[in-house]
Amino acid sequence: MFTFLTSGESHGKSLCGIIDGFPAGVSVRVEQLDRDLARRQLGYGRGDRMKIEKDRAEIIAGVRGGKTLGSPLAFLVRNDDYVNWERVMNAAVNDPEQVAGKLVSNPRPGHADLSGVLKYGHDDVRNVLERASARETTTRVAVGAFAKALLDHFDITVTSHVIAFGGIESDPWTPQSGIAPGQISELADRSEVRCLSEDGSRRMIERIERAKQEKDTLGGIFEVVVAGVPPGLGSYTQWNRRLDARLVRALVSIPAVKGAEVGTAVANSALPGSRVHDEIFKRGGDEPPSAGENHVGPYYRKTNRAGGIEGGMSNAEPIILRAFKKPIPTMMRPLWTVDISSGEPVKASTERSDVATVPAASVVGEAVVAIEIAGAFLEEFGGSALVDIRANYENYLKRIG
Ligand SMILES: Cc1cc2nc3c(=O)[nH]c(=O)nc-3n(C[C@H](O)[C@H](O)[C@H](O)COP(=O)(O)O)c2cc1C
């Protein structure tokens, strides 16, 4: 079983992750991790913190000479900002004056602060926000890079782009856009808001600038596209094996992502079945390409409103997911809250913060989706060594024709 754990506080010494159940023989270079870590730090609307942190992973176990060993993988991502927090976040002894100076007692509406202090019995919100911070997603992006490295061996790509920002919309990806699914991220990375359209990018940036001037924050929608998947990942046989459920859970586990849809789920709910379900065709040779140029297996669809998943299983069309992110809770013009030490009404804390992080969240979205797809792939074709997984996969492809 492909599992992982992450650890680390936002201003602590280091973030770290351990992955277990990852096969031997997968090619992984630390540059692949660093590339995605850097992509997570970009995006119009980020705050000063991201200028301080230049994330780099250090693989400390499980890889030798660029190939995984089959033993547990471990990595670190150090927090460069720790030098400024050493006397507040030290595991042993801290400077009481400095700790008091950084104490937070005014929980932010929309954040983990209030429920966190109540649940864990803290009187300093910092003890909550240090881990509840989306800095945690750094480690999941690194785990996702390992997952992508595995999927690379089977030509499965996981890409993303932003389709709405603060109410400004841009087109979702379709095969008719002329963009191969595997190229979506490369093109999106050229835009500061990870939007595929130039006009959309310009309008989104204008919207962010306005929010900045108004000292407000924004949310948005990003799309994740998985291509090259064979039919049959996930299963209908138990509720928790359903691939759509797993992917939606993974997306909603990203801080501030409050909803996710598979295919055009929301629009489908208002349409009759005749305009929703994707008709099935068998490949004959000169038929039109499938809805997403996915060429795994003998069947294809001309539409993909199901988003590539039926009955909790991939159906060999590209998997299309959309995630809905709320605006960031830390506001430079803070909302009202209650001071937990005095009980008095006060303005919420204004920890250094971003204005909008939809582009970064979309990179995290790629990672969490890649982790789930890799997990489902290993459950289906798994083995301890890549060579056996390949043989299992090829055998399956041969059987389904
Ligand atoms: C990449 C990324 C960066 C984020 N940066 C911030 C930030 O700078 N300030 C903030 O208040 N929230 C930020 N958030 C959102 C909060 O972490 C999130 O709203 C909070 O943990 C509460 O969880 P919930 O919104 O899922 O309920 C960010 C989210 C993501 C995905």
The ligand as an SDF file (V2000), in Angstrom:
LIG
                    3D

 31 33  0  0  0  0  0  0  0  0999 V2000
   -1.2920   27.1820   -1.3680 C   0  0  0  0  0  0  0  0  0  0  0  0
   -2.1360   27.8050   -0.3020 C   0  0  0  0  0  0  0  0  0  0  0  0
   -1.6840   28.9400    0.3670 C   0  0  0  0  0  0  0  0  0  0  0  0
   -2.4540   29.5200    1.3590 C   0  0  0  0  0  0  0  0  0  0  0  0
   -2.0000   30.6520    1.9600 N   0  0  0  0  0  0  0  0  0  0  0  0
   -2.7510   31.2420    2.9160 C   0  0  0  0  0  0  0  0  0  0  0  0
   -2.3150   32.4480    3.5410 C   0  0  0  0  0  0  0  0  0  0  0  0
   -1.2760   33.0110    3.2160 O   0  0  0  0  0  0  0  0  0  0  0  0
   -3.0940   32.9630    4.5140 N   0  0  0  0  0  0  0  0  0  0  0  0
   -4.2700   32.3760    4.9000 C   0  0  0  0  0  0  0  0  0  0  0  0
   -4.9460   32.8810    5.7760 O   0  0  0  0  0  0  0  0  0  0  0  0
   -4.7060   31.2460    4.3290 N   0  0  0  0  0  0  0  0  0  0  0  0
   -3.9820   30.6600    3.3410 C   0  0  0  0  0  0  0  0  0  0  0  0
   -4.4430   29.5070    2.7600 N   0  0  0  0  0  0  0  0  0  0  0  0
   -5.7170   28.9300    3.2140 C   0  0  0  0  0  0  0  0  0  0  0  0
   -5.6940   28.4190    4.6340 C   0  0  0  0  0  0  0  0  0  0  0  0
   -4.5950   27.5610    4.8540 O   0  0  0  0  0  0  0  0  0  0  0  0
   -7.0000   27.7110    4.9930 C   0  0  0  0  0  0  0  0  0  0  0  0
   -8.0920   28.5160    4.6720 O   0  0  0  0  0  0  0  0  0  0  0  0
   -7.0220   27.3780    6.4830 C   0  0  0  0  0  0  0  0  0  0  0  0
   -6.0560   26.3910    6.7720 O   0  0  0  0  0  0  0  0  0  0  0  0
   -8.3770   26.8980    7.0120 C   0  0  0  0  0  0  0  0  0  0  0  0
   -8.7550   25.6880    6.4020 O   0  0  0  0  0  0  0  0  0  0  0  0
  -10.0890   25.5940    5.5290 P   0  0  0  0  0  0  0  0  0  0  0  0
  -10.1500   26.8780    4.7090 O   0  0  0  0  0  0  0  0  0  0  0  0
   -9.9030   24.4030    4.6660 O   0  0  0  0  0  0  0  0  0  0  0  0
  -11.2540   25.5040    6.4600 O   0  0  0  0  0  0  0  0  0  0  0  0
   -3.7060   28.9440    1.7220 C   0  0  0  0  0  0  0  0  0  0  0  0
   -4.1420   27.7900    1.0610 C   0  0  0  0  0  0  0  0  0  0  0  0
   -3.3730   27.2170    0.0560 C   0  0  0  0  0  0  0  0  0  0  0  0
   -3.8770   25.9960   -0.6510 C   0  0  0  0  0  0  0  0  0  0  0  0
  1  2  1  0
  2  3  1  0
  2 30  2  0
  3  4  2  0
  4  5  1  0
  4 28  1  0
  5  6  2  0
  6  7  1  0
  6 13  1  0
  7  8  2  0
  7  9  1  0
  9 10  1  0
 10 11  2  0
 10 12  1  0
 12 13  2  0
 13 14  1  0
 14 15  1  0
 14 28  1  0
 15 16  1  0
 16 17  1  0
 16 18  1  0
 18 19  1  0
 18 20  1  0
 20 21  1  0
 20 22  1  0
 22 23  1  0
 23 24  1  0
 24 25  2  0
 24 26  1  0
 24 27  1  0
 28 29  2  0
 29 30  1  0
 30 31  1  0
M  END
$$$$
